[in-house]
Amino acid sequence: MSLLADACALIVFHGYDGQTMSNAGKAAMSAGDVFVCPITVWEITRKIALGKLARPAPPGFNGSLSEWLRHVGYRILPMTWDSCEHANNLPAHHKDPLDRMLIALALDRSMTIITDDSVFEHYGVATIW
């Protein structure tokens, strides 16, 4: 199973939110072959820049978020023109353009998204939390 973590999954799994996820979600995040889309890195770093989120990296790690993601073993999921176009052609169940992009990427690649957002399921994409 190919797994794609959304921003919330990364933040919660690594303990920077106070929320928790199910054992299935934790197992998925620990699987060692989890993809992260560049748009998710943009979303997290934007929240950091706006002061809405502390930098999600362990104390003592002085690198960037991208360096930390690589260090812990996440894989980059490239965006394609086709997936970008697909995201714009999805039904309007979800208004967030970043989440719509993740949904399109997951559908195009038959991936499961690690997310707590129940709206994703309206698109027929598999989710774990």
N, C-alpha and C positions, 0 to 999 in steps of 0.2 A: 504494500500500500504506500503510495506517495503522499506525503504530508506537507501541508502549507500552514505555517503559523501566522496568525494575524497579530496586530500590535498588542491587543489585550492579552493574548496567550503568552507572548514574550514577557510582558510586564508582570502578569500574575504568577506565571511559573517561576520566575526568578525572584519573587517575593517583594516586588516594589509597589504593591497596591493594597495589601492587606486582605484581598479576596483569596479564595481557594478554588481549585478545580478538582474534578473527579479523579479517581484513581486511573481511569481510562485515559483522561487527558494528560495526567502526569506521565503515564507510561508512553503515550504517544510523543510527548515532548522529550522524553529521555531516550527515544528510539535511536538517536544518533544519525538519522538521515532525514532531518526536517529542513524544508526550504523556507526562505524568507524572501519576499519580493522587495526590490529597491524602494517601492512606494511606501512600504511599511517602515523602512528606515527613515524615509522623509517624514512620515507621520509622527514617529516617536521623537525625532530630533526637532521637529517643529514645536511639539508640546514642551520639550525641554527649553527651547529658545523663548517660548512665551511664558515660562515659569509655571506651567501647569503640571510638570512632571520632573522629578529628580532624575539625574542621569542614571539609567539602569545598568550599572556595572558594579562589581564587588569593590569594597574598599581596597585601595592600593593599586587598582588597575587604572592607569593614567592615559590609556589610549582612547581612540574614538569609539563610537558605537559600532562602526563597521569593523574595526579591529577586534573588538570584543566578541562580536558575532562570529567572526572567523575563528577566533581563539577557542570559543566553546563548541565549534564544530558545525554551525549552521551552514547551509548551502544557499547560494544565490539562485533565485528563480528569475531568469530574464523575462522582461515583458516583450511582447511582439506587437507589430502593427495590427495583426489579425485579432489578437486578444483585446487590444485597445478599442478596435472597432466593435468587437463583440460586446464589450462592456457598455457601449453606448446604445446597442440594440436590444439589451435586456429589458424585460418588462419592468415597470416602475415600482416594484415592491419595496425596493430599498433606495433611499435618496442619496446616501453617502457615495460620492464618486470613487473614493478610495476602496470602499468595500465592494462596490460593483466591479472594480478592476480585479480584485482578488477572486470574486465569484467567477468572472469570465476566465481567468487563468486556470482556476480549478476545474471548471467545466471542460475547457479546451484540452487539459492534460489528464483528465480523470483522477483528480487529486481529492483528498479529504482535507477540509480546513479545520484547524484547531481554533475554535472560537466559541464565545458564549452568546453570540448574536443569533437568536432563533430565526430571524428573517432570512438568513442564508438558505435555510431549508426550503423556502418557497420557490427557489430556483432549481431544486432537484440536486443540489450539491450535497455531498456527504459531509457531516460535521462531527466533531468530537469535542467535548468539554470535560 
